[in-house]
Amino acid sequence: MHESPDTERTPGPWRVVTGVCHNDHPDTSADVLGPDNVFIANCGCHPAAIANAHAIAALPELVDALRETLAYWTSTGFADCDPDCDCIVESVRGALAKVDRDKVTRTS
């Protein structure tokens, strides 16, 4: 895993647990749990709850894949684009910055 040293995110894998909603609600509830059943998120009781939970549960693998991709692009020089451009490299950096709460810097 390629997590930042200052990360506070619960390590993966994360998993979806579904249940029955209260008060005869017609939908299924969905929670996301980490290792040792650490609570990550409650996605509620609505039609999109399970899909939302699966999207959240995928976060650790998605973040690792983005970090590995950015590291590869950096090692090959592909990441040396203009920071003001609207390219995929800046989109990946922006997404990782949202996860890390800080701007992802270049390693060149």
N, C-alpha and C positions, 0 to 999 in steps of 0.2 A: 504494500500500500504506500502511496506517495502523499501522505497527509502533511500539512504544515506543522512545524513543531509546536506552534502556539494554538493549535486547533482545540476547540472545546466540544466538537461534535462527537457523539457516541459512535464508536467504530461499528462497521457493518459485520456481518450482514444484518439487514433489517427485514422483518417479515410482516405480512398482513394477517390479522386475526379478525374474522367476521363473527357477528353475533346477531341476536334478535333485538330489534328496537323495542322500547317500552311503549305502553299505551296503545297497543294494537297498530302501531305504525306499519305500513305495508312494505317498507324498505328494509334492507339489512344494514346493520351498523358495521363500521370498520375502524380498527385501530392499527397502528404501526408499532411494533415492538422490536427492540434491539436484542443483543446477546443478554442472556440471563433475564429475559423478560423485562428489560428496561423500557419504560414507557417513552415513546417518541411522539406520537400524535393520535388524536381522536378525530376521525374524519366525519363523524356524525351519522345521522340517519336520513339520507336523502338518496335519490337515484344515482348520483355521481360519487357517492362515498367510497365504494370499492375501487373504482378507477382512480380516484384521488389518492387513496391509500397505496395502491400499487405504484403510482408515480412517485410518492414520497419515499416508499421503501426502496426504490431503485437509486436513490440519491448517492449512497456511498460508492456504488459501482460507476455511476455516471461521472462523479467527481474524479475518481481515480482514472477513468478513461480520458477525461479532458486534460488532466495533469500530465498523463503519459503522452498524449498527443502533442501538447504544447512543448514538452521536453524534447520530443523527437523533432518537431518543427524548428526549435531553437538550435538543436545540434546540427541540423542540415542547412541552416541559414534561411529557411522558409519564413521564419518568424520575424525576419528583419524588414518588416514593412513599415511604412509611415504610420505612426501612432494615431494620426488624424484620419486615416483611411477608413473605409467602411468594409474592411475585409474580414474573412473568417477568423483570422488570428486575433483581431481586436474583439470580436464577438466572444471567443473562448476566454480571453483575458477578462472581459467584462463579466461573464458568467461566473468564473472562478472568484473574482473580486466580491461578488455578492455572497458567495459561500464563505470566503475568508474574512469578509468585512473590511478588507484593506485592498488597495490596488496591487494587483499582481505585477511585479516588475520584471523587466527583461534580465536575462542572465548572460548577456554577451559581454 
